[in-house]
Amino acid sequence: MVLPARHHGQLSLELRSEGGRSVISRQHSHPPLQIFGLQQDDTGRSAYLQIVNPCGGLFEGDTAELDVDVGEGASLHLTTQAATKIYPSEHGVMTRQRTQLHVAAGGLLEYCPLPLIPFARARYVQETTIAVDPGGVCLMAEVLAPGRSARGERFAYDLVRSRVEGRIGAQPVVFEQMILEPQRGLVTGAGLLDNGVYLATLYVLTTQPFDAWVSAWNRQLAEPHGECVGVTALAQGGLVVRIIGQTAQEVLCRLDGMRNLIRQQGLGLPPLRVYRPFA
């Protein structure tokens, strides 16, 4: 059987600082990936953008590519308008997404998409590359849902594979690969999701040291969240934060709280007040 040609969505963005304001210096998009118009915070130094996919998700055989380049002095909070739905792979063809993020010295990028929701029988692979120049900062989050809870789906997808590579300058600082195949075995046991059903990971890449904060943050988070939130310092600079929970609202609120904690205490930045549908 020959499948019809599928979408190959592309979105490429460059942001630069002009007169103290973060502006889009270059934009290229290919349907179905689009963006909402740029918004500014009260100071004008930080920009806010939403990625929009009017198709409602990615279908079998679709590919999507996202390239974001944040220049010196520019600041961007990038999110998605809605969760990314991965539709069933009825013929065993993979759905793919590739993301490349680059932050120059003095730049700041926060990429916090809403959850990934793989439907029953979905087969999905994503690859993320983060490159941060010394003096830049990148916060990149990913949130994985168990499926369509309203339809009773829970880990009914065939495959979700996620690979993340990050470097600061020429130095590799993080390499992780997660492979979940629920139909081949339990994914919620100890050492995997530890009885949680939603999983969020926040990667923070920067040369700014966090060693003084990690122990304090873990102690601070232990009382309200127990072992559902953990912060680990990377050997060559930055952090990885893991969050598990039973609902999307629970996990997203914890993730947003952790992001604000890192912004304010770790990076010395003011809170960024942006619209989040779970708040």
PyMOL commands that set and color helices and strands:
alter all, ss='L'
color gray80, all
select helices_A, chain A and resi 149-151+182-184+211-228+248-266
alter helices_A, ss='H'
color red, helices_A
select strands_A, chain A and resi 8-18+21-30+34-35+39-40+46-52+63-70+75-80+84-86+95-103+108-111+116-118+123-132+137-144+159-168+171-180+198-206+229-233+239-245
alter strands_A, ss='S'
color yellow, strands_A
deselect
rebuild
show_as cartoon
